Amino acid sequence: LLSMQVFEKVVAEGGFAAAARTLDMSPAVVSRLVGDLEDHLDTRLIQRTTRKFALTESGNVYLQKLKGILQEVSDAAVAAQNCSGVMTGSLHILATPLLASLFLAPLVTAWRTHYPQVTLDVSVDPFPYTRVEEFDLTLMLVEENFNADIVARVLGRSERLLCAAPSYLLMAGTPQHPSDLRHHVDLRFSWHLAPGHTNGHSIRFSPLTENTDPVVVEMNAVLHSISMDVLLRATLSGAGLSLLAEYLVRPYLREGSLVHVLPQWTVDGLIIYAALPTRKFVPTRVIAMLEFITQAAMEAFPTTRH
């Protein structure tokens, strides 16, 4: 079984050295285990030279069958652990940077109080949607028009607010209507790089008052970034206007270092999801974390618009 698991990891990582690092083994041990497996099967699974790594036809056929077997083994272990009620092991969590730093990190102390034998392994990715199957739990922040086939729970919603520093508004003037934004500097999150998103260069503003039509504004961004923190810092410095998550800018609005521009108009907000790789055989520690963050999210994120 160990040789089978190592072989699968070598293929997934694209090499013996990379697999050895992931498995915390020496390359020599990884190579020996794969060699033992080939000897047992009496066939070559991997064609390897100093410069080339490729599956043989036998290796490819074997791998396809093997994946199902290893998944069954994993499911059997999870089922046994769920029955025993033992809360140990590691939780592998993937989160967008904003959720990892502002939402998840402050919860670690409380989590450790309840589950001291469960360790957390947190990875960060601004666009985690295509990697859900690689982790026990994925926390994602997406636009309301996001479309993906995932197993997920909505944790809450966050408005996106158009913000600027007082210094920028003093220099460039305060917009009174969305149409005024055509003459202002735009700092923009790179949603167009995210799978499942269709947002381009236009922004749709909807009025809070009745009898007023929505306004679609085309803005030329002078800064694009996949980091909301980069946009926040640039906005605080007076570089321009940016649409930022209310959860992120809340303290800066309170202290006055940022101003909510066009407060009588709204744009589509953001949804916070907790996604699972599957509905089957979910470990008790994952269920515990899901319930734990769901409770925390009730205080952190509003579930309806203001």
C-alpha positions, 0 to 999 in steps of 0.5 A, a space after each residue: 500500500 505504501 508503494 502504491 501511495 508513493 507511486 501515485 504521489 510521484 506522478 502527481 508531483 511530477 518527479 521523485 525529488 518533489 514527491 520525496 519533499 511532499 512525503 518527507 522521505 529521502 529520494 532514495 527511499 521513494 525510488 526504492 519503493 517505486 522500484 519494489 512496486 515495479 518488481 512486484 508487478 513485473 512491469 515498468 511503470 515509469 520511464 525515467 532518465 536524467 532529463 525525462 520522466 514519463 509514465 509507460 502505457 502500463 503505468 498509465 493504466 495502473 494509475 487510473 485503477 490505483 486512484 480509485 483504490 487509494 480513495 477507497 482506502 482513504 474513505 475507509 480510514 475516515 469512516 473508522 475515525 468518525 466512528 471512534 470520535 477521536 479528534 486528532 490529525 491535521 486539517 489542510 485549509 485553503 483560503 483567500 488571503 483576506 479570509 486567511 489573515 482577517 477571519 481565520 487567523 484570529 480564530 486559531 486560539 479559540 479553535 485550539 482551546 476546543 481541539 488542541 490535538 488537531 493541527 492546522 495547515 493553512 495555504 493561501 491562494 487568491 483564486 482557490 476555486 480550482 483547488 477545492 479537491 486538494 484540501 479538507 476545507 476551502 474558504 473563498 471570497 467570490 463575486 455574487 455572479 460567481 458560477 461553479 459546481 462545488 460543494 459549499 456552504 454560504 458563510 455570509 456576505 460582504 458589501 463592496 464599498 467604493 473608497 478613497 482617502 481624504 487626501 485623494 478627494 481633496 485633490 481630485 474632488 468627491 464624485 456625486 454621481 457614478 458618471 463622475 467616475 470616468 474622470 477619476 483614478 481606478 485601482 482594481 482587483 483582477 477579477 478577470 483572472 479568476 475562473 468562473 468570473 466574468 467581470 470586465 472593465 465596467 462597474 454597475 451601480 444600483 441606486 438605493 432610492 427608487 425611480 432611478 436607473 442603474 448606471 454602468 460606468 467604464 473606468 480605466 484602471 491605473 493599477 490591477 492587483 490580485 491582492 486586496 491588501 495592495 489595493 487597500 494600501 494604495 488607496 490609503 496613500 491617496 492613489 485613487 478609488 477602489 472597490 474593497 470588501 466592507 469587512 476589510 475597510 471597516 476599521 479604516 472607515 471608522 477612524 476616517 482614513 478612508 471615505 465611503 464614496 457614493 454611499 447612495 449607490 451599491 454594486 454587487 457584493 461578495 459571498 463567503 463560501 466554505 467548500 468541501 471536496 466531497 460530501 462523502 466520508 467527511 472527517 469529524 475534524 472537518 465537520 467540527 471546523 466547518 461548524 466552528 467557522 460558521 458560528 464565527 461567520 455569523 458575527 463577522 459577515 452580514 447575511 443580508 444587505 444593509 
